[in-house]
Amino acid sequence: MVDPTVSNLDQLSDLIQPFDQAGMNLDLERFQLALQAMGNPCHSIPAIQVVGTNGKGSIASFLHSGLKAAGIRSGLTTSPHLVSWCERIRVDEQQISTAELRQRLTALQPLRSSHRLTPFELLMAAAFDHFAASKVELLVLEVGLGGRLDATTAHPYRPVIAFASIGLDHCEHLGSTLKQIAAEKAAVISPGAVVISGPQHPEVTKLLNDAADQQAAQIHWVTPLTDEWELGLPGLIQRQNAAVAKGALEALAPMGWLLSEATLRQGFAQAQWPGRLQTMRWQDLPLLIDGAHNPHAAKQLALERQQWPGEEQGIQWILGIQAHKDAAAILRHLIKPADRAWIVPVTNHRSWTSAALATACQERSHQIIAADNVEQALSQLLAEGAWPNPPPVIAGSLYLLGDLMAEQTITPAREAR
């Protein structure tokens, strides 16, 4: 019996080993064999696979919202989650219940042991099981890491591939150069697929074009949607992400799904994706949170700030950055001369300290401040007098944002009282 007073993470911790402890095992064969043992659930259901470095979740959100507006029953997988494992598995935007996820994970434990499934693979197996039982018509699969050896690529029927922006991240697993990382992601392109991408780095563009040619796939390059499109997700970059989603949904036409522009507009306006340029409240005071956790995303966030009135007077950043990330590059993109950066740990993860970051980024050392946690940093800002405007920005790790939400340290602006 699931105890409703216990958090979702605690309820499932006996079945899902923490990623940091389980390690990484990028190998499609084990998961493919596991799916065969399960009877290949969903193998005949077409999937839109979403690949890239930054923006995958946003594209997946636009896709799923567009499909819902069109009345197409779809299953969505995303990663990582903010608060609940259940966020990763949805049907028509209804996330799987904790009780059902526990039931499916329990049933899959023998398979997990015999095929040495990673936590991500185990969750994907549960997702495919859930989608098959829910009789979905279409899948939206967000790649977890890389592409070539990601568990989503084990799905045999991926006629549409949507590419988010590709940059440097997870170099410890995917390679140290943009070319190596892009090659891992381009390898998901399946024979005859339709590939959709927004503008990429020239090196990435060539790799995607070459990979598409090798697989006799069609590749379509899209430009950002105009301001005439109302989007449920804030930020300039979302116009590019939405354009990729629009192209991917239009590519469904040969399969019999004709989505009108009116339907797409409705779906995109209703899209939601928490933790991305989201306005929140702390003690009834405004702040902004964003999941930017690598230099590529930090560069985009730095562009977004240019739209904020008063930003030239300085931004108060509260950053929690995992130890394996290029924190110095993140800081160099984000921090301008009038800014300050409060460095906090990411709970249960090895993190950059203010001292280490000041050494790695000496030209910004005088702007770096240590704090034991986010609340301490916010309290110090409050004690200084007038609340900053623009409001403080919390970024650097989705795990950090998830912890703050789970503990209700911060709450969505619409829920503030």
N, C-alpha and C positions, 0 to 999 in steps of 0.2 A: 504494500500500500504506500503510495507516495504521500509524504507529509507536505501539505500546502504551505506550511510555515517555513520550509527549508528552501533555499534558493535553487534555481534550476541547475546551476553548476554543481552544487553539492549533491543534488538528487542523482546526477549522472556521473559523478566523479569515479564511482566504482566500475563504470563501464567504458569511460573514455579517458585514456591516459593523457595527462597534459602533454602538449606538443613538445615542450622543452625537454621533457623526460624521455619521450618516446623516440626522439631523434627523427632523421629524415631517411627515407628509403625510396628513391625515385626509380621505379621499375614497373612498367605496365603489365608484365606477364603475370605476376602474382594476382593482381586485381582482375585481370581478364579471366584467369582460371577460376577465381572466386565467383565471378559473375556467371560463368558457365555452370558452376555447381549450384547456383541459385536458380537456374533455368533461364538465364539471360533476360531478366525483367527489363522492360522498356526497349528492347533491342530494335523493335520495328517502329518506334515512335521517333519522329524527326526532332532534331535538336538544333537550336542556335547556340553555338559555343562562343563565349565571350573571352577574349584573350588580351593581354597587354600588361602594362606596369601600373599605370594610374588611370582611374576612370572606369574600370571594369564594373564595379558595383553600381555606379550611376547608369551606365549603359544597360545593365541587366534590369535595373529598376524601371527605366523608360520602356524597355521591351515588355516587361511583365505587365506594366500598367496599360500599355497600348493593346496588348492581347486581351486583357480583362475588359477594356472598353469595347473591343470587337466581339466579346462573348466567346472567345476561344479558351477552352479550359487548358490551363498550362501549369506545369510544375517548374519551380525555380530553385536552384541551389546557389548560395553565395558564401563567401568567406572573406575575412573572418567575421565573427559575430561581435556585437557590443556587450550584451548582457546575458543572452540565453543561447544555448546550443540550438534551440528550436528555430531561431531566426534563419538558420542556414537552409531550412527545408520548408517550402511553401507551395500550396496549391491555391491558385486564384487569390494570392496575397494573404491567405489564411495559413499561418505557420502551424507546423505539426505540434500537437500537444506534448507536454512533458511525459504524460503517461504512455502515449502511443510511441514516442521515440524510445522510451525505456523498454517497452515491450519488444520493439523491433531490434534494438541493440542487444538485448538479452538473448533473443533467438539467434542472433548472428555471432555470438561469442565462440562457438565451436569452429565456425568458418574463419573467424579472426585468428584463432590459434593455429589452425592447420595451414593457412595461407599467409601467416605473418603480416596481417593487414595493419597499416598505419592508422592512426586516429582519423585522418582525413579520408582514407579509403573506406574505413568502417562507416563513417557518416554518409559517404556517397552510396555505399551498398544499402544502407537504411533508406536513403532518399529514393533510389530506384525502386525498392520494394514498395515504399509509400506511394510513389507516383503510379506504379502499375495497379495497385489496389484502388487508387482514386480515379483510375480510367482517364488520365489526362490525354489531350490530343497533341500537345507540343511541349518540348522541354526548352528551358533556358538554363544553360550550364556555365557558371562562371569558373574559369580556371583558378585553381588554388595557388599554384606556383609553377612558373615556367610555361610549359605547354606540351612539349614532345612526350614527356613521361608523366604528365599529370593524370590523375584518375579520371577526370572528365573526358580525356582523349580516348579512354577505353570504350566509350560509347561508340558503337559502329556506324551510326547514322547521323552525321553532322553535315547536312547539306548547306548550311549557312554559317559562316565564320565572321564574327564582328570583332574588329581590332580596336582596342583603346590605345592611347598613346604609349609608346614603348621607350623606356629609359633604363638607367642603371639602378638595379635593386636586387637583393638576394644574390649578390655576386659570389658569395661563398658556396652557392649551389649551382649557379647558372653560367658562371664565367665572369671574367674581370673586364671585358670590353663590351661596348654596345653591340658590336657585330656578333659576338658569341651569344649574348642574351637574346638578340633579335632572331638568330638562327634557331634557338630553342623554341621560341614562340611561333615562328613561321612554319615550323615542322608540323603543326596541327592541321595545316591545310590538307584536306582530303580530296581524292580524285573527283573532278567535276563540280566541286563546291562553288558557291558564290561567296566571294570575300568582300567585306565592306571595311573601309578604313578612312579616317580623317587624315589630315596632313601629318607626316612623320619626318624624322631626321632623314636626310638624303641617303645615308647608309642603310637605314631601315627600309626606306622606300624601295631601294634596289633589291634587297633581300626578299621582301614580300612579293615584288613583281616576278623575280626569278622563281620563287617557290610556287607561285600560282601557275607560271608557265610549265613547270615540271609536272604539275598535277593536272594540267588541262583545266584549270579552274578559272572562273571569271573574277576579275578584281575591279571593284568600283571605288574610286576616290571621291569622297564627299566633302563639301565645304560647310562651315558652321551655319546653323539655322539663323534666320534674320530675327530682329527684335519683334517682328509681328507674331512670332510664336510665343505663347505663354507657357512657361515651364514651371513645374512644381519644385524644381531644385534650383537654388540660387547660385550665381557665379557665372562669369563669362565662359569658362571652360565647358559648362553644361550645354552650350549651344553646339559645340563640336560633338560632345557625347550623344546628344539627342539626334544630331544628323546621322551618326553611325547607326543608332537604333532605328531611325526612320528608314535608312537604306536596307537594313537587315529585314525589317518587317515587310517592306515592298518586295524583297526577294522571295517572299513566300507565295507570290502570285501563281507561279507555275504549279504549285502544289494545291491550288484551289482556294487559297485564302487571300481574298482581295480586300485590303483594308483601305477605306477611304481616307482622304486627308482630314475630313471632319472627325473621324474616329481617332486618328493619330493625335490630332490637336487636343481632343478631350483627354485621351490617355496621358499624354505628356504633361498636361496641366495638372493632372491628379497625382503624378509620380511623387514618391516620398523616399528619402534615403537618409536616415539620421546620421549625425556625426560629420557631415560635410557642409562647411560654412553654415552651421546651424546656430541660430540665436537661442541662448539659454539664459537662465536666471540663477543667481546665487544671492541668497538673502534679499530677494526682490530687486537685485541689481543686474543689469544686462551684461552679458559676456558672449563671446563667439567661440565656437569649437570647430576644429577641422582635423581630419585624420591624416594630414600631410606627415609622412614618416620617412621620406627619402628626398634627396636633392631635387629630383625631377618634380615632385609634388610641391616642395618648398618654393621652387622657382615660380610655379603657377600661382601659389598663394601670394607670393610677393607681387605678382601682376594684379591679382584681385584687389589688394590693399589700395592700389592707385585709384580705385573707384570710391573709397571711403572718405567722406568729408572730414577734413581735419587730420588726415593721416600724417601729414608732413610735420605735425607737432610731436609725433612720436607714438609708437604702439608699445603697450606693455604685454610682452609675450610670456606665457607660462608653458615651458617645454619639458616633456618627459621623453627621452630618446633611448631606445635600446642600445646596448653596448656594441652590437655588430653593425650598427648603422653609421653612415658617414656624417656624424653630427657636425663637424666643422663646416662641411659644405652646406648642410642645412642652414646653419647659423649665418653663413656668408650670404645666402640668398635672402633670408628673412630680415636680418637686423640692419636697420638704417641708423645713421648717426644719432638721431634723437630717441631711439628705442632703448628699452631695457629687456633683458631675458632672464627670467627666473627659472632656474634649472631644478627640476624635481625628479625623484625616482619613479620608475614604473613598477608598481607593486608586483612581486613574484617574478620579476624579470631583471636580468643584469642590465644596468643602465649607466649612462654617462653621468659623471658627477660634475659639479660646477668647476672644481679644481682641474680635472682632466680636460674639460672642454676649454677652459681658459688657457691651458698650455697648448692645446691643439689649434686654437684660434686666437692667437695672442693679440691680433689687432682689434679684437672685440672683447678682450678680457675685462676692460674697465666697465663694460655694460652688462656683465654677467653677475647674477646674484644667486646665492644658494638658498633653497627652501626645503624643509623636510617633507612637505606635501603641498598640494594645490591650495588647500584651505589656509595654510600658513601664508602663502604668497598673497592670496586674495585679502586676507586680514591685514597684512602689512600695507597693501595698496589702499584699503579702506581707511587705515589709520593716518594716511598721509593727507587726508582731506577730501577734496572733491573727487568723485569717481571719474576715472579716465573716460575721455570721449575723443576718438572711438573707444569702445569698451575693450577690456583685456581679451586676448586671444589665447586659448589653450590648444596646443597642437603637439605633434611629435610622435604620437602613438595611439592607435585605435584601442589598444589595451588600456591605456590611461583613461581615455574617454569612457570606455565601458565600465571601468571600476567606479568612476565618478557617478555614472548613471545608476549603476546597481546599488550604490550606497545612498543614492538620492542627495548627494552633495550638491549637484546641479539638477535643475528640472527644465523641461521645455518651456519656452516663453508662454505658450498658450495655456500651460497648466499652473503658471505662477499665481499666487493669491496675495 
